[in-house]
Amino acid sequence: MFEIWTYAFGIMYSPGPVNFLGLNGGVNGKTKQNLGFFAGVGVAMLFLFLSLGFLGNSLISPNVLPYTSLLGSGYILYLASKLLHASFQQHSPITDTSEKEEKHTEERLRFRQGLTVQLLNPKGLVATLPIVTIQFPAADISGMTGVLWSVALSILAFGAPLSYSIIGGALGRQIENPRYFAYFTRVMAVLLAYVAVSICIEHSLSVWFP
């Protein structure tokens, strides 16, 4: 069972679009505002664990995965464009003015976005499929025990972008110049775009044009 935790932690906490978004939000002082986004990520993983656990590979056909990956790439690019746009209107999150606090609340990542990006993220399937189809059976995990494991692993998934956001918050407190926040957000937007293109090439184009 230790192997299950090791695999899940390794793949969920490695850099990816969801964790990059969490990191960027933390740097900009939005960890609390983005809790709904983190919850959406956890709920998406719970859905994947339960559905794949009960239905197995029949739920996700190999012929459908490239299209799902393409949609995921497009959505990640959309989020990257929003970050890039926000970077040109960005101010330091260390402020006491109600106006900027209101702006930060409006710009928070929401539950729906976390749910969507994780369901369309091939990394979510890469994390869940080996666990539910190989590691769970090998450890004789099934039925209600499998449900409890799925809930626990989904909480672990919730903690991944949250931990990145907390780290980003610690980093953000060391930055006083608003210009650096804007530069950091632009770097995150570029990294998200890179991840989106990589997903598209690896999971879609390489399948259609081997």
C-alpha positions in Angstrom: 0.0 0.0 0.0 3.0 2.3 0.5 3.5 2.1 -3.3 0.1 3.5 -3.9 0.8 6.6 -1.8 4.3 7.0 -3.3 2.9 6.9 -6.8 0.0 9.2 -6.1 2.1 11.7 -4.3 4.8 11.7 -7.0 2.5 12.3 -9.9 0.0 14.7 -8.1 2.6 16.9 -6.6 4.9 17.2 -9.6 4.7 20.4 -11.7 1.6 20.6 -13.9 -1.1 23.1 -15.0 -3.2 22.8 -11.8 -0.2 23.2 -9.5 1.2 26.1 -11.6 -2.2 27.9 -11.1 -2.0 27.2 -7.4 1.5 28.6 -7.2 0.6 31.7 -9.1 -2.5 32.3 -6.9 -0.3 32.0 -3.8 2.2 34.5 -5.0 -0.6 36.9 -5.6 -2.1 36.4 -2.1 -5.1 34.4 -3.2 -4.7 31.1 -1.4 -7.9 31.5 0.7 -9.9 32.9 -2.3 -8.8 29.8 -4.4 -9.9 27.1 -2.0 -13.0 26.5 -4.2 -10.6 25.8 -7.1 -8.6 23.3 -5.0 -11.9 21.6 -4.0 -12.9 21.3 -7.6 -9.6 19.5 -8.3 -10.2 17.1 -5.5 -13.8 16.4 -6.6 -12.7 15.8 -10.1 -10.1 13.2 -8.9 -12.8 11.6 -6.7 -15.0 11.3 -9.8 -12.2 9.7 -11.8 -11.2 7.3 -9.0 -14.8 6.1 -8.5 -15.9 6.0 -12.1 -12.8 4.3 -13.3 -12.8 2.0 -10.3 -16.3 0.7 -11.1 -16.3 0.9 -14.9 -12.6 0.4 -15.6 -11.1 1.2 -19.0 -14.5 1.0 -20.6 -15.3 4.5 -19.5 -12.4 6.1 -21.3 -11.9 4.7 -24.7 -8.4 5.0 -26.2 -10.1 6.6 -29.2 -11.7 9.3 -27.0 -8.6 10.3 -25.0 -6.9 12.3 -27.8 -10.0 14.5 -28.1 -10.2 14.9 -24.3 -6.6 15.9 -24.3 -7.2 18.4 -27.1 -10.0 20.0 -25.1 -7.9 20.1 -22.0 -5.1 21.8 -23.9 -7.5 24.4 -25.2 -8.8 25.1 -21.7 -5.4 25.4 -20.2 -4.4 27.8 -23.0 -7.6 29.8 -22.1 -6.5 30.0 -18.5 -3.0 31.0 -19.5 -4.4 33.8 -21.6 -6.4 35.1 -18.6 -3.3 35.1 -16.5 -1.4 37.0 -19.1 -4.1 39.5 -19.4 -4.3 39.9 -15.6 -0.5 40.5 -15.4 -0.9 43.8 -17.3 -3.4 45.0 -14.7 -1.6 43.5 -11.6 -0.9 45.2 -8.3 0.9 43.9 -5.2 -1.4 41.7 -3.1 0.0 43.2 0.1 -2.5 46.0 0.4 -5.1 47.2 2.9 -7.4 48.9 0.5 -10.9 47.4 0.1 -10.9 48.2 -3.6 -7.9 45.9 -4.3 -9.3 43.2 -1.9 -12.5 43.2 -3.9 -10.5 42.9 -7.1 -8.6 39.9 -5.8 -11.9 38.3 -4.8 -13.3 38.8 -8.3 -10.1 37.3 -9.9 -10.1 34.2 -7.8 -10.1 30.7 -9.4 -13.4 29.0 -8.9 -14.6 25.4 -8.1 -15.9 25.0 -11.7 -12.5 25.9 -13.2 -10.7 23.4 -10.9 -13.2 20.7 -11.8 -13.0 21.4 -15.5 -9.3 21.6 -15.9 -8.6 18.5 -13.8 -11.2 16.4 -15.7 -9.7 17.5 -19.0 -6.1 17.1 -17.7 -4.5 13.9 -19.0 -2.4 13.9 -15.9 -5.5 13.1 -13.9 -6.1 9.9 -15.9 -2.4 9.0 -15.7 -2.7 9.3 -12.0 -5.9 7.3 -11.5 -5.8 4.5 -14.1 -2.7 2.6 -12.8 -4.0 2.9 -9.2 -7.5 1.6 -9.8 -6.7 -1.0 -12.5 -3.4 -2.3 -11.2 -2.5 -1.2 -7.7 -5.9 -1.5 -6.1 -6.5 -5.1 -7.3 -2.9 -6.1 -6.3 -3.6 -4.8 -2.8 -7.0 -6.5 -2.7 -8.7 -3.1 -2.4 -12.3 -3.2 -3.6 -15.9 -2.2 -2.7 -16.3 0.2 0.2 -12.6 0.0 0.9 -11.9 1.2 -2.6 -14.3 4.1 -2.0 -12.5 5.1 1.2 -9.1 4.9 -0.6 -10.5 7.1 -3.4 -11.7 9.7 -0.9 -8.3 9.7 0.8 -6.4 10.0 -2.5 -8.7 12.8 -3.6 -7.9 14.7 -0.5 -4.3 14.2 -1.4 -5.1 15.7 -4.8 -6.8 18.7 -3.1 -3.6 19.3 -1.2 -1.3 19.4 -4.2 -2.3 22.8 -5.6 -3.0 24.0 -2.1 0.6 23.3 -1.1 1.9 25.0 -4.2 -0.2 28.0 -3.3 1.1 28.1 0.3 4.7 28.0 -1.1 3.8 30.8 -3.5 2.3 32.8 -0.6 5.6 32.5 1.3 7.5 33.6 -1.9 5.1 36.4 -2.5 5.6 37.9 0.9 9.3 38.4 0.0 8.4 40.5 -3.0 7.4 44.2 -2.6 7.6 45.5 -6.1 4.3 45.0 -8.0 6.2 44.8 -11.2 7.8 41.5 -10.0 4.3 40.0 -9.5 3.4 40.9 -13.0 6.6 39.3 -14.3 6.0 36.1 -12.3 2.4 35.9 -13.5 3.6 36.2 -17.1 6.2 33.4 -16.5 3.3 31.2 -15.1 1.2 32.0 -18.2 4.1 30.9 -20.5 4.6 27.7 -18.5 0.9 26.9 -18.7 0.9 27.5 -22.5 4.0 25.2 -22.7 2.2 22.5 -20.7 -0.9 22.8 -22.9 1.2 22.5 -26.1 3.1 19.5 -24.7 -0.2 17.8 -23.7 -1.6 18.4 -27.2 1.5 17.0 -28.9 2.0 14.0 -26.6 -1.6 12.9 -26.2 -3.3 14.1 -29.4 -1.0 14.8 -32.3 1.3 11.9 -31.7 -1.7 9.6 -31.8 -3.2 11.1 -35.0 0.2 11.6 -36.7 2.6 8.9 -35.4 
